[in-house]
Amino acid sequence: MPLDLEQSRRWSARAGKVVPGRAQTFSKGPLSFVEGATPAFVRRARGAQVWDVDGNEYIDYILGLGPVILGHAHPAVNRAVMEQLEDGVAFSLPHPLEVELSELLCELIPSAEMVRFGKNGSDATSGAIRLARAITGRDKVARCGYHGWQDWYIGSTSRNAGVPQCVRDLTIPFPYADVDALHRILRAGDVACVVMEPVTFDAPPADYLPSVRELCTAHGALLIFDEVITGFRLRLGGAQSLFQVTPDLSCFGKAMANGVPLSAIVGKAEYMRRFEEVFFSFTFGGEAASLAASLATIRTLRSENGIEALWRAGETLRQGTLSAIRAAGLAGTLDCAGLAPWTTLRFLGDAANHSLLLRSLFQQECAKRGVLTHGNHMLSTAHEDALLVHTITAYHQIFPILADALQSGDPASRLEGPPMQAVIRQT
Ligand SMILES: Cc1ncc(COP(=O)(O)O)c(C=O)c1O
């Protein structure tokens, strides 16, 4: 049954006149969806479900790009925000919530002795880079993963328009799980910090993160873990807690306030105290509704064993997905990779050459069956068994369509709109 997307089309047309790119975030806009065949505008969401502007209902595996760890409109988080709204949110002096949340983060996160808050993950990563440069007196940065919209990072990617060459030259990308490549970069002795996502879907090889830690110490570079995705998802203390490697600084965002905008830099006190001089300061720093939301989110995750629930649901979904892959004869062509709270469909072998087309076809067929995804499973504690069963049942219908498209050699012909595009091309 084709979806009724009439209202989505209307809002897209209106947006096209007043919003460049028709969305505020590349990953929420036309580049990241099969336009015309999937919803373009959302109206509301609750738990793990979301309704588009035409009233179509979906199980949400995107979760606002990851933050909604307890499900949309979670009652405890909503209550905390509403109570704070009654008391005001933007003050001219610090609020005790800043201290309470900082204390909680220091209790939970191994590398945290002091804390500063931002609004976006990009605030946290960029603040940490500036701090590392101030501490070491060095300008270069080695990075691995995605770290946000600011010049120091985006200048080192294919989306570097508008970033001066002299800034681009300061950031050196390195491949994950390649210790020698990082060693070659650090040997020059001019790198202020290594900033990396500690996990890029699969668990790191056993010695990798400890080796990175040693290399940084040996070469006088600070180690910064970008835990914007892994924080409050893999463990309450992040990937550093799961893999027991302690960075000098780390960055959190996304899930820490269940979708209310908040991020944090945490780290060793000897480094964090340098923020007394380094400029990391803005009007909405310490805004109280997000701090209240974060306390409610983390306390709920803790009291309800939310992280365990994510791992359990993620493993159920992975096993169901793998059995649907096998049933469609796609073993060896398609995999469900990653750690359970955040898995991804990965095309292998020749299919990897058509990865974007196949992901697009997958997304299109998912939307028709009430599943909203970019090809990843971001899980929340609201993804109950019945929703997982619905998803796996849909996959049993969708994977044979993918197998057929692969066999035909022309997956593009099955698409009902333009395919998704990579927001940042891999180089
Ligand atoms: C690992 C990682 N770091 C940093 C960021 C940037 O966060 P934000 O988009 O909130 O600025 C993201 C965003 O997706 C991310 O995934």
The ligand as a Gaussian input file, in Angstrom:
#p B3LYP/6-31G(d) Opt

LIG

0 1
 C       29.969000      11.317000      17.603000
 C       29.388000      12.682000      17.403000
 N       30.064000      13.741000      17.846000
 C       29.598000      14.995000      17.726000
 C       28.388000      15.228000      17.097000
 C       27.888000      16.623000      16.958000
 O       26.784000      16.813000      17.760000
 P       25.712000      17.961000      17.408000
 O       25.096000      17.590000      16.107000
 O       24.772000      17.893000      18.570000
 O       26.456000      19.251000      17.344000
 C       27.631000      14.142000      16.623000
 C       26.351000      14.351000      15.954000
 O       25.782000      13.504000      15.328000
 C       28.153000      12.839000      16.769000
 O       27.498000      11.773000      16.308000

